[in-house]
Amino acid sequence: MGGDSRDRRRDASRLALAASPTPQAQAAAAELCRRYEFVGLQEAELIVALGGDGFMLQTLHAMLDRHAIRPVFGMNLGTVGFLMNEWKLDALDHRLARARAFTVAPLRMSAETVDGERFDSPAINEVSLLRETRQTAWIEVSVDGRVVLPELVCDGVLAATAAGSTAYNFSAQGPILPLGSGLIALTPISAFRPRRWRGAILPESSRIGLRVLDPVKRPVSAVADQREIRDVSTVEIVLDRSTALTLLFDPEHALDDRITMEQFAV
């Protein structure tokens, strides 16, 4: 995943505005509407998103659901704002003309429940399996059809993209992956056995299979970013190269540099 390009001729007259329902984001949206003209999402060539990282993920997922993908320039009116630029009212046209574009390919989760229902969902940050009760989960892990861990006893396990590697993955002691590295992080969450397994770094072409060994007694949920599927029995995870999402960043606030510098955060 990854790569960046410059487009100095973006048409700022075809902008749509999306804002989180928080008071701060709504107030900022009102200010922008007084200063600039916006069009509807279907007519837009570019979307300006106001909120935090969670709202950015919601915006990207909404585009995937509608099959109407547009570049997104986010401005932070949330808490962390790792996927966002700094909030500024002025010089929006100039910022968009200078913005660096980063393409991000989502993971694709295919899950089957103990009742035989099947679900398919994209994940921009990560797909995580989490135990539903106080009992640990027992999970078999395979890569490209080969069983690599017959039994992982844990609170859960997750697969993260490079863009998502600084989020839940990093909190679970997983590695930070540079954009464009072509890698996926596979990280255990509070592994009890095998005790020394700290995870794996896999090529983005890998097909990851996760099978819950006792899904009735030890139920497990699968979560693709913010969408949860309860009581899963099997989950397959692949990188969806057919879908490219574009995030725009101020040159001094570029995503690749932010991810790199997270490795030195204390």
C-alpha positions in Angstrom: 0.0 0.0 0.0 1.1 3.6 -0.1 2.8 5.9 -2.5 2.2 9.6 -2.9 1.8 12.1 -5.7 1.3 15.8 -6.2 -1.6 17.4 -8.0 -1.2 21.2 -8.1 -4.3 21.8 -10.2 -7.1 20.4 -8.0 -10.4 22.1 -8.7 -11.4 23.7 -5.3 -14.7 24.7 -6.8 -16.1 21.2 -6.6 -15.8 20.6 -2.9 -18.1 18.7 -0.6 -18.1 19.2 3.1 -18.6 16.5 5.7 -18.5 17.3 9.4 -18.7 15.3 12.7 -21.8 16.0 14.8 -19.7 17.4 17.6 -20.3 21.1 18.4 -16.7 22.0 17.5 -16.9 20.4 14.0 -20.4 21.9 13.3 -19.2 25.4 14.3 -16.2 25.0 12.0 -18.4 23.8 9.2 -20.6 26.8 9.5 -17.6 29.1 9.3 -16.3 27.3 6.1 -19.8 27.6 4.5 -19.7 31.3 5.0 -16.3 31.6 3.3 -16.4 28.9 0.6 -18.9 27.3 -1.7 -19.6 23.5 -1.5 -21.5 21.0 -3.6 -23.3 17.8 -2.7 -21.3 14.6 -2.2 -22.3 13.1 -5.5 -21.2 16.2 -7.5 -18.0 16.7 -5.6 -14.4 16.0 -6.9 -13.0 16.3 -3.4 -14.3 16.1 0.2 -13.3 18.2 3.1 -13.9 16.3 6.4 -14.0 17.9 9.8 -13.6 15.8 12.9 -11.3 13.3 14.4 -9.8 10.0 13.2 -13.0 8.2 13.9 -15.0 10.5 11.7 -12.4 10.2 9.0 -12.8 6.4 9.0 -16.6 6.8 8.9 -16.2 9.1 5.9 -14.0 6.7 4.0 -16.3 3.7 4.8 -19.3 5.7 3.6 -17.6 6.3 0.3 -16.8 2.6 0.0 -20.4 1.7 0.8 -21.7 4.1 -1.9 -18.9 3.1 -4.4 -18.3 6.9 -4.8 -14.7 7.3 -3.8 -13.2 10.8 -3.7 -9.9 12.3 -2.3 -10.4 13.5 1.3 -8.7 16.4 3.0 -9.4 16.1 6.7 -9.0 18.9 9.3 -8.7 17.9 13.0 -11.5 18.9 15.3 -11.3 15.7 17.4 -8.7 14.4 19.8 -5.7 12.8 18.2 -6.2 13.6 14.5 -3.5 11.4 13.2 -5.3 11.1 9.8 -6.1 14.8 9.8 -4.5 18.1 9.0 -4.6 21.1 11.3 -7.8 23.0 11.4 -7.5 26.4 9.7 -10.2 28.6 8.2 -8.0 30.5 5.8 -6.4 29.7 2.5 -8.2 26.4 1.9 -7.8 26.7 -1.9 -4.0 27.2 -1.5 -3.7 24.2 0.9 -5.6 21.9 -1.5 -3.4 23.0 -4.4 -0.2 22.1 -2.4 -1.5 19.0 -0.7 0.3 15.7 -1.0 -1.9 12.7 -1.9 -1.4 9.3 -0.3 -3.2 6.2 -1.5 -4.3 3.6 1.0 -5.6 0.1 0.2 -8.0 -1.4 2.8 -8.1 -4.9 4.2 -11.0 -7.0 3.2 -12.5 -9.2 6.0 -14.6 -12.2 5.2 -16.2 -13.7 8.3 -18.5 -16.7 9.0 -20.4 -17.0 12.2 -21.3 -20.2 14.1 -24.8 -20.0 12.6 -23.3 -20.0 9.1 -24.0 -16.3 8.3 -21.3 -14.7 6.1 -20.2 -11.1 6.3 -17.8 -9.1 4.1 -16.4 -5.8 5.3 -13.4 -3.5 4.5 -11.0 -2.2 7.2 -8.8 0.8 6.6 -6.9 0.5 9.9 -7.2 -3.1 11.2 -9.3 -6.3 11.5 -9.3 -7.6 15.1 -10.6 -10.7 16.7 -11.6 -10.2 20.4 -12.8 -12.6 23.0 -16.4 -11.9 24.1 -16.3 -13.4 27.6 -13.8 -13.7 30.5 -12.5 -16.9 28.9 -9.5 -16.7 26.6 -9.9 -17.2 22.9 -8.4 -20.2 21.2 -7.5 -19.3 17.6 -5.7 -21.2 14.8 -3.6 -19.0 12.6 -2.8 -19.8 8.9 -1.0 -17.8 6.2 -1.6 -18.6 2.5 -3.4 -21.9 3.5 -0.5 -23.1 5.8 -1.2 -23.4 9.5 1.5 -21.4 11.3 0.1 -21.4 14.8 -2.1 -24.4 15.6 -3.3 -22.8 18.8 -3.0 -19.2 19.9 -4.4 -18.7 23.4 -5.1 -15.0 23.8 -7.5 -12.1 24.3 -7.4 -11.6 20.6 -5.3 -11.0 17.5 -5.3 -8.3 14.8 -4.1 -7.6 11.3 -3.2 -4.0 10.5 -2.3 -2.0 7.4 0.6 0.4 7.4 -1.8 3.4 7.8 -3.4 1.7 10.8 -0.2 0.3 12.3 0.1 3.3 14.7 -3.4 2.8 16.1 -4.7 -0.3 18.0 -1.8 -2.4 16.6 0.8 -0.1 18.2 -1.2 -0.1 21.5 -1.0 -4.0 21.4 2.8 -3.7 21.0 2.7 -4.3 17.3 5.3 -2.8 14.9 4.9 0.5 13.1 5.0 -0.1 9.3 6.2 2.7 6.9 3.8 3.7 4.1 4.7 1.9 0.9 6.4 -0.9 2.8 4.1 -3.5 1.2 3.6 -5.2 4.6 0.8 -6.2 7.0 1.3 -6.5 10.8 -0.2 -9.6 12.5 -0.2 -8.9 16.2 -1.5 -10.9 19.2 -3.5 -9.2 22.0 -2.4 -10.4 25.4 -1.1 -13.8 24.2 -0.9 -16.4 26.9 0.4 -19.2 24.7 2.7 -19.4 22.9 4.2 -16.9 25.4 7.2 -15.9 23.3 5.2 -15.1 20.1 5.1 -11.4 19.6 3.5 -11.3 16.1 4.6 -11.4 12.5 5.2 -9.0 9.7 3.8 -10.4 6.4 3.9 -9.4 2.8 0.7 -7.5 1.7 0.0 -10.4 -0.7 -0.6 -12.7 2.2 -4.0 -14.4 2.9 -4.5 -14.6 6.6 -6.9 -17.2 8.0 -8.1 -17.2 11.6 -10.2 -20.1 12.9 -11.8 -20.0 16.3 -11.2 -23.5 17.8 -14.1 -23.4 20.4 -16.5 -20.7 19.1 -19.4 -21.8 21.4 -17.7 -22.1 24.7 -15.1 -19.4 24.0 -17.0 -16.9 21.6 -15.1 -14.4 19.6 -16.0 -11.2 17.8 -14.5 -9.9 14.6 -14.2 -6.1 14.1 -13.3 -4.4 10.9 -12.4 -0.9 12.0 -15.8 0.1 13.6 -18.0 -2.8 12.4 -18.4 -5.7 14.8 -19.5 -9.3 13.8 -20.3 -11.4 16.9 -19.8 -15.1 17.4 -17.5 -15.8 14.4 -16.1 -19.2 13.6 -13.7 -18.3 10.8 -12.2 -15.1 9.4 -10.2 -14.5 6.3 -8.2 -11.3 5.7 -6.7 -10.1 2.5 -5.5 -6.7 1.2 -8.0 -5.3 -1.4 -5.7 -3.8 -4.1 -8.7 -3.1 -6.3 -9.8 -0.3 -3.9 -7.7 2.8 -3.6 -8.6 5.5 -1.0 -6.8 8.9 -1.3 -6.0 11.1 1.7 -4.6 14.6 1.2 -2.1 16.2 3.6 -0.4 19.5 3.9 3.3 19.0 2.8 4.6 19.9 6.3 2.0 17.4 7.9 2.4 14.5 5.5 1.2 11.0 6.5 4.4 9.1 5.7 6.5 11.4 7.8 4.1 11.2 10.7 4.1 7.4 10.7 7.9 7.4 10.6 8.2 9.9 13.5 5.8 7.8 15.6 8.6 5.3 16.0 10.5 7.9 18.0 7.6 9.2 20.2 8.2 8.9 23.9 
